[in-house]
Amino acid sequence: MGRTRQIDFEEGADSRRFVTALARGLDVLAAFQVDEKWLSNAEIAARTGLPKPTVVRLAYTLCVQGYLRHSRETGKYALGDSVAALGITMVSNLKLRRIARPYMQDLADRYDISVSLGIRHGLSVLYLENCRSGAPLSLGLDIGSRIPIADTAMGHALLAVMEPRERERLLAEIRQAEGERWPQVREAIAAGCAHWQARGFTVVVRDWQSDIAGVAAAIRQPDGRVVTLNAGGQASKFPRALLEQEIGPQLARMVKGLESFVRSEEA
């Protein structure tokens, strides 16, 4: 049998292999947020930066393929069943999610904290699993929620374990998106990566939202995919000392155990 040809993605969108129309269609799908069902052409255009006539053509194509639904009454669009089918297939194939869940739930119950698992989606971390205790102060984010890579422990942990060239590409995207905020964002990310090197987890307190604190760690799987896990809640209930001395080290040990299991399964 012939050798499988390796594809180099270094050129990114500048490559002649890059299909701009496909990328724009995916941008349209990514415009929809959790708990947000219907969007108009104008709203999609504003979020994607695409011209409205382009959005109209892309939305029509996506409706024909089942990735969007159209309301004749309002003229707005919603995600279609084909998107759900793709999402279910992807999440079901993420074996680490199924393995990690009981350990995540145990940590959540022990500290009355929310424990989540996510992957990168653009400049965000997308939640694929969430375990909560019954405590009313648990963080209210759920599966499908997105949080910024730049300002969160989850995002910093993801950056810390990424392959260096991939990390540099992502940092360049964050720099472009953050504009004048970039110097302080860069400093926070560097501090997070250094903390991960020293302790095996990252910590963010009140950087993303005024009363949110969390710790995170991440796994780079043999196929290159990075999965990141966090434990978070209200900063008033989870002071930095508790995160640094107890919850962070326990999360890091949990993630190390999961990483060892994943690598043994691949061997």
Secondary structure by P-SEA (a helix, b strand, c coil): cccbbbbbcccccccccccaaaaaaaaaaaccccccccccaaaaaaaacccaaaaaaaaaaaaaaccbbbbcccccccccaaaaaaaaaaaaaaaaaaaaaaaaaaaaaacccccbbbbbcccbbbbcbbbbccccccccccccbbbbccccaaaaaaaaaccaaaaaaaaaaaaaaaccaaaaaaaaaaaaaaaaacccccccccccccccccccccccccccbbbbbbcccccccccaaaaaccaaaaaaaaaaaaaaaaaaaac
